[in-house]
Amino acid sequence: MKISEMLENFNQRLVAELGEDEAVSLQLHPSAPATEAQLAQLQGFSNLPIPAELLQLYRQLGGITFNDYEESYIEIFSPPELLSLLVNRSPKLPADSLGLIDTIRRSWAYDRKELDPEAYFDEDTLRSLNEDYKCFGIYREDLEAAYYFYFDKNGQFGEVYYHQDEFNVLECALSQMVDESAADNSLATLLEQGFEDLAAFHIDGKYRGW
C-alpha cells in the first residue's frame, strides 16, 4: 500500500471511530511536494544518500504534518522545513545537522544535557552517530517521549525511543548502534506500524507496548 493511502486510511479511521468533530484535530496531512532543487540541496547536507523510498515520499507528499496544538502525532519533516533550519539558522544556536543526535537535541530545544559531549558519550561517538544515522521524522504520544525515525548508510529504516526520564533506554540503544545498525525496515513498514499505533492511541488510549 502506498504511504499516501495509509495516511488517508488513518484519517478515515479516526472519523469512523471518533466522529468528524473530534477527528479533525487529530488528523495528519501532507505538506507541499518537494521540488528537485530542494531535494538536491537537502542531499548536500547529508553524507549518506537519501533512500529512494524517502525521496518518493518527498516528491509525492512533501512531508507529513499535524495540528500545532496536538501532543500526539506523526511528523515527517518536509525538505523546505529542514532546509530552513539548516540554511537560515541563527549563529546563536548550537551546531545542527540531519543527524540523529542533533535532531533529538533540536526537538527538545537543545536542552538535553545527557546528549552533551562527555556526559554519556564522547564527542567522537556523538559525531559518528550523527554521520551514520539521519533522522527524518518523529512519532509522539505525549510531550515526555518520542520515537525518532532514521535511515542508515544501507538505506534501511528504523526508530529509536527516548523518554525524558528514562535515558538509560536511549543510552543502551545508541551504544548498540555505534557497533551495528538496528535499522531493518522499509519506510512503508515503519509508517504503517506508526499509523496503526497512533490510531490505537487516539481511539483507545493505548500506548505503544501496552
Accessible surface in RSA format (square Angstrom, percent):
REM  Atomic radii and reference values for relative SASA: ProtOr
REM  Chains: A
REM  Algorithm: Lee & Richards
REM  Probe-radius: 1.40
REM  Slices: 20
REM RES _ NUM      All-atoms   Total-Side   Main-Chain    Non-polar    All polar
REM                ABS   REL    ABS   REL    ABS   REL    ABS   REL    ABS   REL
RES MET A   1   138.98  72.0  70.23  46.5  68.75 163.7  80.01  68.0  58.98  78.1
RES LYS A   2   131.03  63.9 122.80  75.3   8.23  19.6  75.27  67.8  55.75  59.4
RES ILE A   3    20.66  11.8  16.68  12.4   3.98   9.6  16.68  12.0   3.98  10.8
RES SER A   4    41.22  34.8  33.96  45.3   7.26  16.7  22.89  48.7  18.33  25.7
RES GLU A   5    80.03  45.9  79.00  59.8   1.04   2.5  28.22  54.6  51.81  42.3
RES MET A   6    12.91   6.7   9.08   6.0   3.83   9.1  11.20   9.5   1.71   2.3
RES LEU A   7     7.74   4.3   7.74   5.5   0.00   0.0   7.74   5.4   0.00   0.0
RES GLU A   8    96.72  55.5  92.48  70.0   4.24  10.1  31.00  60.0  65.72  53.7
RES ASN A   9    68.86  47.5  64.04  61.9   4.82  11.6  25.35  61.0  43.50  42.0
RES PHE A  10     6.68   3.3   0.82   0.5   5.86  15.2   6.04   3.7   0.64   1.8
RES ASN A  11    24.19  16.7  24.19  23.4   0.01   0.0   9.21  22.2  14.99  14.5
RES GLN A  12   101.52  56.8  95.05  69.5   6.47  15.4  39.89  84.9  61.63  46.7
RES ARG A  13    85.48  35.9  78.79  40.2   6.68  15.9  40.30  55.1  45.18  27.4
RES LEU A  14     0.00   0.0   0.00   0.0   0.00   0.0   0.00   0.0   0.00   0.0
RES VAL A  15    52.74  34.7  48.61  44.0   4.13   9.9  48.61  42.2   4.13  11.2
RES ALA A  16    88.88  81.7  46.78  72.2  42.10  95.8  58.18  81.9  30.70  81.3
RES GLU A  17   103.84  59.6  73.62  55.7  30.22  72.0   5.45  10.5  98.38  80.3
RES LEU A  18    39.51  22.0  16.60  11.9  22.91  57.6  21.80  15.3  17.71  47.7
RES GLY A  19    33.10  40.8   0.00   N/A  33.10  40.8  30.93  84.9   2.17   4.9
RES GLU A  20   124.27  71.3 117.33  88.8   6.94  16.5  32.99  63.8  91.29  74.5
RES ASP A  21   136.67  95.7 117.07 116.5  19.60  46.4  41.12  96.8  95.56  95.3
RES GLU A  22    96.26  55.3  86.42  65.4   9.84  23.4  39.43  76.3  56.83  46.4
RES ALA A  23     0.00   0.0   0.00   0.0   0.00   0.0   0.00   0.0   0.00   0.0
RES VAL A  24    85.62  56.3  82.99  75.1   2.63   6.3  83.58  72.6   2.05   5.5
RES SER A  25    28.34  23.9  26.12  34.9   2.22   5.1  14.28  30.4  14.06  19.7
RES LEU A  26    22.20  12.4  19.25  13.8   2.95   7.4  19.92  14.0   2.27   6.1
RES GLN A  27    28.00  15.7  27.56  20.1   0.44   1.0   0.20   0.4  27.80  21.1
RES LEU A  28     0.70   0.4   0.63   0.4   0.07   0.2   0.63   0.4   0.07   0.2
RES HIS A  29    70.32  38.4  70.32  48.9   0.00   0.0  46.51  47.9  23.81  27.7
RES PRO A  30    68.71  50.1  52.93  48.2  15.78  57.4  52.93  43.7  15.78  98.1
RES SER A  31    36.83  31.1  23.14  30.9  13.69  31.5  31.90  67.9   4.93   6.9
RES ALA A  32    74.36  68.4  60.41  93.2  13.95  31.7  65.98  92.9   8.38  22.2
RES PRO A  33    79.59  58.0  66.48  60.6  13.11  47.6  66.48  54.9  13.11  81.4
RES ALA A  34    10.61   9.8   0.00   0.0  10.61  24.1   0.04   0.1  10.56  28.0
RES THR A  35    72.73  51.7  66.19  67.1   6.54  15.6  70.04  94.1   2.68   4.1
RES GLU A  36   105.38  60.5  97.96  74.1   7.42  17.7  69.33 134.1  36.05  29.4
RES ALA A  37    77.39  71.2  60.65  93.6  16.74  38.1  69.17  97.4   8.21  21.8
RES GLN A  38    49.03  27.4  48.33  35.3   0.70   1.7  13.51  28.7  35.53  26.9
RES LEU A  39     7.55   4.2   5.97   4.3   1.58   4.0   6.28   4.4   1.27   3.4
RES ALA A  40    70.58  64.9  50.97  78.7  19.61  44.6  59.51  83.8  11.07  29.3
RES GLN A  41    88.02  49.2  76.58  56.0  11.44  27.2  32.37  68.9  55.65  42.2
RES LEU A  42     1.91   1.1   1.91   1.4   0.00   0.0   1.91   1.3   0.00   0.0
RES GLN A  43    61.96  34.6  59.77  43.7   2.19   5.2  44.02  93.7  17.94  13.6
RES GLY A  44    69.59  85.8   0.00   N/A  69.59  85.8  35.51  97.5  34.08  76.3
RES PHE A  45    82.05  41.1  62.45  38.7  19.60  51.0  68.65  41.6  13.40  38.4
RES SER A  46    11.26   9.5   0.01   0.0  11.25  25.9   1.09   2.3  10.17  14.3
RES ASN A  47    97.73  67.4  56.28  54.4  41.45  99.8  48.11 115.8  49.62  48.0
RES LEU A  48    14.57   8.1  14.40  10.3   0.17   0.4  14.57  10.2   0.00   0.0
RES PRO A  49    94.99  69.2  89.46  81.5   5.54  20.1  91.37  75.4   3.62  22.5
RES ILE A  50    11.20   6.4   3.61   2.7   7.59  18.3   3.61   2.6   7.59  20.6
RES PRO A  51    14.14  10.3   5.08   4.6   9.06  32.9  14.14  11.7   0.00   0.0
RES ALA A  52    82.37  75.7  69.18 106.8  13.19  30.0  70.84  99.8  11.52  30.5
RES GLU A  53    52.75  30.3  45.27  34.2   7.47  17.8  30.85  59.7  21.90  17.9
RES LEU A  54     1.08   0.6   1.08   0.8   0.00   0.0   1.08   0.8   0.00   0.0
RES LEU A  55    37.13  20.7  37.13  26.6   0.00   0.0  37.13  26.1   0.00   0.0
RES GLN A  56    95.68  53.5  95.33  69.7   0.35   0.8  23.09  49.2  72.59  55.1
RES LEU A  57     4.82   2.7   0.26   0.2   4.56  11.5   4.31   3.0   0.51   1.4
RES TYR A  58     3.14   1.5   3.14   1.8   0.00   0.0   0.00   0.0   3.14   3.9
RES ARG A  59   107.20  45.0  94.53  48.2  12.67  30.2  39.11  53.5  68.09  41.3
RES GLN A  60    88.18  49.3  66.99  49.0  21.19  50.5  32.36  68.9  55.82  42.3
RES LEU A  61    16.89   9.4  16.16  11.6   0.73   1.8  16.89  11.9   0.00   0.0
RES GLY A  62     0.00   0.0   0.00   N/A   0.00   0.0   0.00   0.0   0.00   0.0
RES GLY A  63     0.33   0.4   0.00   N/A   0.33   0.4   0.33   0.9   0.00   0.0
RES ILE A  64     1.23   0.7   0.00   0.0   1.23   3.0   0.15   0.1   1.08   2.9
RES THR A  65    52.33  37.2  52.33  53.0   0.00   0.0  32.01  43.0  20.32  30.7
RES PHE A  66    35.59  17.8  26.33  16.3   9.26  24.1  26.93  16.3   8.66  24.8
RES ASN A  67    35.92  24.8  31.11  30.1   4.81  11.6   4.99  12.0  30.92  29.9
RES ASP A  68   136.70  95.8 108.56 108.0  28.14  66.6  36.37  85.6 100.33 100.1
RES TYR A  69   161.69  75.5 131.78  75.0  29.91  77.8 117.68  88.4  44.00  54.2
RES GLU A  70    37.28  21.4  30.89  23.4   6.38  15.2   3.00   5.8  34.28  28.0
RES GLU A  71    86.80  49.8  85.26  64.5   1.54   3.7  22.54  43.6  64.26  52.5
RES SER A  72    10.20   8.6   9.03  12.1   1.17   2.7   0.43   0.9   9.77  13.7
RES TYR A  73    21.48  10.0  21.48  12.2   0.00   0.0   3.36   2.5  18.11  22.3
RES ILE A  74     0.00   0.0   0.00   0.0   0.00   0.0   0.00   0.0   0.00   0.0
RES GLU A  75    26.45  15.2  26.45  20.0   0.00   0.0   0.75   1.4  25.70  21.0
RES ILE A  76     2.25   1.3   0.00   0.0   2.25   5.4   0.00   0.0   2.25   6.1
RES PHE A  77    20.31  10.2  20.31  12.6   0.00   0.0  20.31  12.3   0.00   0.0
RES SER A  78    14.94  12.6  14.38  19.2   0.56   1.3   4.56   9.7  10.38  14.5
RES PRO A  79     0.00   0.0   0.00   0.0   0.00   0.0   0.00   0.0   0.00   0.0
RES PRO A  80    53.99  39.3  45.70  41.7   8.29  30.1  49.15  40.6   4.84  30.1
RES GLU A  81    69.43  39.9  60.73  45.9   8.69  20.7  35.48  68.6  33.94  27.7
RES LEU A  82     4.25   2.4   4.25   3.0   0.00   0.0   4.25   3.0   0.00   0.0
RES LEU A  83    13.71   7.6  13.37   9.6   0.34   0.9  13.65   9.6   0.06   0.2
RES SER A  84    59.81  50.5  52.75  70.4   7.06  16.3  24.21  51.5  35.60  49.9
RES LEU A  85    63.69  35.5  60.64  43.4   3.05   7.7  63.53  44.6   0.16   0.4
RES LEU A  86    17.73   9.9   4.42   3.2  13.31  33.5   4.45   3.1  13.28  35.7
RES VAL A  87    76.12  50.1  47.99  43.4  28.14  67.8  51.93  45.1  24.19  65.6
RES ASN A  88   111.74  77.1  80.66  77.9  31.08  74.8  29.94  72.0  81.81  79.1
RES ARG A  89    57.23  24.0  34.86  17.8  22.37  53.3  36.25  49.5  20.99  12.7
RES SER A  90    45.44  38.4  37.53  50.1   7.91  18.2  34.51  73.5  10.93  15.3
RES PRO A  91   134.78  98.2  97.54  88.9  37.23 135.3 110.25  91.0  24.53 152.4
RES LYS A  92   194.61  94.9 157.59  96.7  37.02  88.1 108.95  98.1  85.66  91.2
RES LEU A  93    78.98  44.0  66.91  47.9  12.07  30.3  67.31  47.3  11.67  31.4
RES PRO A  94    51.13  37.3  38.34  34.9  12.80  46.5  50.65  41.8   0.48   3.0
RES ALA A  95    90.22  83.0  68.58 105.8  21.64  49.2  78.15 110.1  12.07  32.0
RES ASP A  96    24.45  17.1   0.32   0.3  24.13  57.1   0.01   0.0  24.44  24.4
RES SER A  97    30.52  25.8  27.73  37.0   2.79   6.4  30.01  63.9   0.51   0.7
RES LEU A  98     9.31   5.2   9.08   6.5   0.23   0.6   9.27   6.5   0.04   0.1
RES GLY A  99     0.00   0.0   0.00   N/A   0.00   0.0   0.00   0.0   0.00   0.0
RES LEU A 100     0.00   0.0   0.00   0.0   0.00   0.0   0.00   0.0   0.00   0.0
RES ILE A 101     2.75   1.6   2.75   2.0   0.00   0.0   2.75   2.0   0.00   0.0
RES ASP A 102    20.14  14.1  19.42  19.3   0.72   1.7   1.02   2.4  19.12  19.1
RES THR A 103     2.43   1.7   2.21   2.2   0.22   0.5   2.21   3.0   0.22   0.3
RES ILE A 104     0.00   0.0   0.00   0.0   0.00   0.0   0.00   0.0   0.00   0.0
RES ARG A 105    35.15  14.8  35.15  17.9   0.00   0.0   5.09   7.0  30.06  18.2
RES ARG A 106    35.08  14.7  24.76  12.6  10.32  24.6  14.54  19.9  20.54  12.5
RES SER A 107    46.77  39.5  12.22  16.3  34.55  79.6  23.62  50.3  23.16  32.4
RES TRP A 108    36.19  14.5  26.06  12.6  10.13  23.8  31.42  16.8   4.77   7.7
RES ALA A 109    80.41  73.9  58.77  90.7  21.64  49.2  64.57  90.9  15.84  42.0
RES TYR A 110    41.40  19.3  27.54  15.7  13.86  36.1  25.02  18.8  16.38  20.2
RES ASP A 111    80.13  56.1  77.29  76.9   2.84   6.7  20.01  47.1  60.12  60.0
RES ARG A 112    40.92  17.2  39.47  20.1   1.45   3.4   1.27   1.7  39.65  24.0
RES LYS A 113   136.17  66.4 133.20  81.7   2.97   7.1  85.79  77.2  50.38  53.7
RES GLU A 114    38.02  21.8  35.38  26.8   2.65   6.3  19.85  38.4  18.17  14.8
RES LEU A 115     1.51   0.8   0.00   0.0   1.51   3.8   0.23   0.2   1.28   3.4
RES ASP A 116    40.30  28.2  40.07  39.9   0.23   0.5  15.82  37.2  24.48  24.4
RES PRO A 117    69.40  50.6  55.17  50.3  14.23  51.7  55.17  45.5  14.23  88.5
RES GLU A 118   127.35  73.1  98.09  74.2  29.26  69.7  57.88 112.0  69.47  56.7
RES ALA A 119    52.95  48.7  16.30  25.1  36.65  83.4  27.71  39.0  25.24  66.8
RES TYR A 120   118.14  55.2  84.22  47.9  33.93  88.3  48.98  36.8  69.16  85.3
RES PHE A 121    20.08  10.0  15.28   9.5   4.80  12.5  19.75  12.0   0.33   0.9
RES ASP A 122    69.21  48.5  62.82  62.5   6.39  15.1  20.94  49.3  48.27  48.1
RES GLU A 123    94.51  54.3  93.63  70.8   0.88   2.1  19.42  37.6  75.09  61.3
RES ASP A 124    96.71  67.7  90.74  90.3   5.97  14.1  28.23  66.4  68.49  68.3
RES THR A 125    30.15  21.4  26.21  26.6   3.94   9.4   8.18  11.0  21.97  33.2
RES LEU A 126    11.54   6.4  11.54   8.3   0.00   0.0  11.54   8.1   0.00   0.0
RES ARG A 127   111.93  47.0 107.20  54.6   4.72  11.2  47.88  65.4  64.05  38.8
RES SER A 128    38.94  32.9  36.69  49.0   2.26   5.2  21.53  45.8  17.41  24.4
RES LEU A 129     1.34   0.7   1.16   0.8   0.18   0.4   1.34   0.9   0.00   0.0
RES ASN A 130    20.98  14.5  20.96  20.3   0.02   0.0   8.21  19.8  12.77  12.3
RES GLU A 131    78.53  45.1  78.50  59.4   0.03   0.1  19.53  37.8  58.99  48.2
RES ASP A 132    51.30  35.9  50.83  50.6   0.47   1.1   6.91  16.3  44.40  44.3
RES TYR A 133     6.71   3.1   6.71   3.8   0.00   0.0   1.33   1.0   5.39   6.6
RES LYS A 134    10.42   5.1  10.42   6.4   0.00   0.0   1.35   1.2   9.06   9.7
RES CYS A 135     3.45   2.6   0.00   0.0   3.45   8.1   0.00   0.0   3.45   3.7
RES PHE A 136     2.70   1.3   2.66   1.6   0.03   0.1   2.70   1.6   0.00   0.0
RES GLY A 137     0.00   0.0   0.00   N/A   0.00   0.0   0.00   0.0   0.00   0.0
RES ILE A 138     4.79   2.7   4.79   3.6   0.00   0.0   4.79   3.4   0.00   0.0
RES TYR A 139     0.11   0.1   0.11   0.1   0.00   0.0   0.11   0.1   0.00   0.0
RES ARG A 140    14.40   6.0  14.15   7.2   0.26   0.6   1.00   1.4  13.41   8.1
RES GLU A 141    18.10  10.4  12.87   9.7   5.23  12.5   4.50   8.7  13.60  11.1
RES ASP A 142    37.68  26.4  37.15  37.0   0.53   1.3  18.10  42.6  19.58  19.5
RES LEU A 143    99.76  55.6  90.57  64.8   9.19  23.1  90.57  63.6   9.19  24.7
RES GLU A 144    80.73  46.3  80.73  61.1   0.00   0.0  17.23  33.3  63.50  51.8
RES ALA A 145    10.64   9.8   9.67  14.9   0.98   2.2   9.92  14.0   0.73   1.9
RES ALA A 146     1.46   1.3   0.00   0.0   1.46   3.3   1.46   2.1   0.00   0.0
RES TYR A 147    40.99  19.1  40.99  23.3   0.00   0.0  20.94  15.7  20.04  24.7
RES TYR A 148     0.10   0.0   0.10   0.1   0.00   0.0   0.10   0.1   0.00   0.0
RES PHE A 149     0.00   0.0   0.00   0.0   0.00   0.0   0.00   0.0   0.00   0.0
RES TYR A 150     1.58   0.7   1.58   0.9   0.00   0.0   0.00   0.0   1.58   2.0
RES PHE A 151     6.60   3.3   6.60   4.1   0.00   0.0   6.60   4.0   0.00   0.0
RES ASP A 152     4.12   2.9   2.86   2.8   1.26   3.0   1.51   3.6   2.60   2.6
RES LYS A 153   147.35  71.9 124.92  76.6  22.43  53.4  66.99  60.3  80.36  85.6
RES ASN A 154   109.56  75.6  77.22  74.6  32.35  77.9  23.49  56.5  86.07  83.2
RES GLY A 155    26.78  33.0   0.00   N/A  26.78  33.0  15.21  41.7  11.57  25.9
RES GLN A 156    71.35  39.9  71.35  52.1   0.00   0.0  16.12  34.3  55.22  41.9
RES PHE A 157     2.66   1.3   2.66   1.6   0.00   0.0   2.66   1.6   0.00   0.0
RES GLY A 158     4.34   5.4   0.00   N/A   4.34   5.4   4.34  11.9   0.00   0.0
RES GLU A 159    62.05  35.6  39.76  30.1  22.29  53.1  15.19  29.4  46.86  38.3
RES VAL A 160     6.24   4.1   2.72   2.5   3.53   8.5   6.24   5.4   0.00   0.0
RES TYR A 161    59.02  27.6  54.84  31.2   4.18  10.9  35.38  26.6  23.63  29.1
RES TYR A 162     0.14   0.1   0.00   0.0   0.14   0.4   0.00   0.0   0.14   0.2
RES HIS A 163    28.47  15.6  28.47  19.8   0.00   0.0  14.72  15.2  13.75  16.0
RES GLN A 164    56.75  31.7  44.99  32.9  11.75  28.0   4.24   9.0  52.51  39.8
RES ASP A 165   106.71  74.8  72.76  72.4  33.95  80.3  30.73  72.3  75.99  75.8
RES GLU A 166    74.61  42.8  72.83  55.1   1.78   4.2  21.26  41.1  53.35  43.6
RES PHE A 167    16.77   8.4  12.35   7.7   4.41  11.5  12.35   7.5   4.41  12.6
RES ASN A 168    99.67  68.7  91.74  88.7   7.93  19.1  34.57  83.2  65.11  62.9
RES VAL A 169    62.58  41.2  56.84  51.5   5.73  13.8  60.93  52.9   1.65   4.5
RES LEU A 170     0.00   0.0   0.00   0.0   0.00   0.0   0.00   0.0   0.00   0.0
RES GLU A 171    54.42  31.2  54.42  41.2   0.00   0.0   8.12  15.7  46.30  37.8
RES CYS A 172    69.94  52.9  63.31  70.6   6.63  15.6  24.55  62.2  45.40  49.0
RES ALA A 173    27.87  25.6  23.20  35.8   4.68  10.6  27.21  38.3   0.67   1.8
RES LEU A 174     0.00   0.0   0.00   0.0   0.00   0.0   0.00   0.0   0.00   0.0
RES SER A 175    50.27  42.5  42.57  56.8   7.69  17.7  32.45  69.1  17.82  25.0
RES GLN A 176   115.92  64.8 109.02  79.7   6.90  16.4  41.71  88.8  74.21  56.3
RES MET A 177     6.60   3.4   4.37   2.9   2.23   5.3   1.80   1.5   4.80   6.4
RES VAL A 178    62.94  41.4  40.45  36.6  22.50  54.2  42.21  36.7  20.73  56.2
RES ASP A 179   127.82  89.5  91.12  90.7  36.70  86.8  33.02  77.7  94.80  94.5
RES GLU A 180   134.98  77.5 124.02  93.8  10.96  26.1  44.69  86.4  90.30  73.7
RES SER A 181    38.55  32.6  16.74  22.3  21.81  50.2  16.74  35.6  21.81  30.6
RES ALA A 182    67.61  62.2  44.83  69.2  22.78  51.8  55.13  77.6  12.49  33.1
RES ALA A 183    11.81  10.9   0.00   0.0  11.81  26.9   0.00   0.0  11.81  31.3
RES ASP A 184   108.12  75.7  85.93  85.5  22.19  52.5  31.91  75.1  76.21  76.0
RES ASN A 185    45.53  31.4  42.43  41.0   3.10   7.5   3.07   7.4  42.46  41.0
RES SER A 186    46.81  39.6  36.58  48.8  10.23  23.6  35.88  76.4  10.93  15.3
RES LEU A 187     0.00   0.0   0.00   0.0   0.00   0.0   0.00   0.0   0.00   0.0
RES ALA A 188    26.23  24.1  26.16  40.4   0.07   0.2  26.23  36.9   0.00   0.0
RES THR A 189    68.46  48.7  66.70  67.6   1.76   4.2  41.25  55.4  27.21  41.1
RES LEU A 190     7.41   4.1   5.71   4.1   1.69   4.3   7.11   5.0   0.29   0.8
RES LEU A 191     0.00   0.0   0.00   0.0   0.00   0.0   0.00   0.0   0.00   0.0
RES GLU A 192    93.44  53.6  91.37  69.1   2.07   4.9  24.76  47.9  68.68  56.1
RES GLN A 193    95.20  53.2  92.50  67.6   2.71   6.4  36.08  76.8  59.12  44.8
RES GLY A 194     0.00   0.0   0.00   N/A   0.00   0.0   0.00   0.0   0.00   0.0
RES PHE A 195    10.52   5.3   9.60   5.9   0.92   2.4   9.89   6.0   0.63   1.8
RES GLU A 196    86.54  49.7  82.88  62.7   3.67   8.7  35.15  68.0  51.39  42.0
RES ASP A 197    28.02  19.6  25.68  25.6   2.34   5.5   4.54  10.7  23.49  23.4
RES LEU A 198     0.07   0.0   0.07   0.1   0.00   0.0   0.07   0.1   0.00   0.0
RES ALA A 199     1.34   1.2   1.34   2.1   0.00   0.0   1.34   1.9   0.00   0.0
RES ALA A 200    16.72  15.4  16.72  25.8   0.00   0.0  16.72  23.6   0.00   0.0
RES PHE A 201    31.73  15.9  28.31  17.5   3.42   8.9  28.31  17.2   3.42   9.8
RES HIS A 202    26.09  14.3   6.70   4.7  19.39  49.6   4.46   4.6  21.63  25.2
RES ILE A 203    39.24  22.3  15.85  11.8  23.39  56.4  15.85  11.4  23.39  63.5
RES ASP A 204   106.20  74.4  70.81  70.5  35.38  83.7  26.61  62.6  79.59  79.4
RES GLY A 205    38.37  47.3   0.00   N/A  38.37  47.3  26.86  73.7  11.51  25.8
RES LYS A 206   101.52  49.5  98.21  60.3   3.31   7.9  44.26  39.8  57.26  61.0
RES TYR A 207    72.54  33.9  71.38  40.6   1.16   3.0  43.55  32.7  28.99  35.7
RES ARG A 208    39.55  16.6  16.58   8.5  22.97  54.7  20.90  28.6  18.66  11.3
RES GLY A 209    86.87 107.1   0.00   N/A  86.87 107.1  41.42 113.7  45.45 101.8
RES TRP A 210   190.05  76.3 139.93  67.7  50.12 117.7 148.75  79.3  41.30  67.0
END  Absolute sums over single chains surface
CHAIN  1 A    10291.7       8331.2       1960.5       5294.6       4997.1
END  Absolute sums over all chains
TOTAL         10291.7       8331.2       1960.5       5294.6       4997.1
